[in-house]
Amino acid sequence: MSIHMNQNRVTPVTLQKMKGKPPIVALTAYEKPMAELIDPHVDMIIVGDSVGMVVYGQDSTLGVTLEMMINHGLAVTRGAAHACVIIDMPFGSYQESPQQAFRHASQVLIRTGAQAVKLEGGAEMLDTTRFLTQRGIPVMPHIGLMPQHVNQLGGFKTQARDAAAIEALVRLAKDFEQAGAFSILIEGTSELAARTVTAEVSIPVIGIGASPACDGQVLVTEDILGLFSDYTPKFAKRYIDLSPLITHACAEYAREVRTAEFPTAEHCFGLSQTTKVTAD
């Protein structure tokens, strides 16, 4: 039996070859309809643990479970035919040991059909990254501001502001490259830090609140569409505000139902177009 991959699919290997070329475009998605809409326009879709805040209304990403990520990841892969789909490993699913990380990451890829996983961490995640990549699981480390470390960091604060911190971040990025990472996501750092990391490693660096010099950019889709207003980070750009449009559509629907303007005969089965539908 032969297995044939979608030849049009962007893969981790494809992304590696895009280093230093026209910037890589990435967005987040958590369900099939959104994945279908953004898929033709992006190279990468990240199924982020930000789903906890954006979809479930949680205060942080810490309450996201492995089952949540698998379910949302499966929905996204069903809607994405082109982009490389990368799924976040949630807090507590990979930190205990490389073996634990492999068990859970392999389940993520098997059950969703995604192409890679993303994990947060510093030097303590190097052995895990090496363990996973040596066993066929592509890994994107997430460095800089790490939302899963929010309690340890004391909030969502910009990272790598001074020379020593920048040097440490560059060293970490190089170590992750040596451990087999195919790409790195860098979030919430000083611009100089992200620019320096990008220049010092030979794998693509994807920025979010980082630097225009990064090899690519990612944003939360709901932020660029105006669909998430609980918290809007400085680095997010709103390209359209869909919230008032949705509110207007829902208000019009409610009005038409209450005045018996909807549904009409054209929306019903077996009801004559000449039949007058009236409210009681």
Order of alpha helices (4+ residues) and beta strands (2+ residues): alpha-beta-alpha-beta-alpha-alpha-beta-alpha-beta-alpha-beta-alpha-alpha-beta-alpha-beta-beta-alpha-alpha
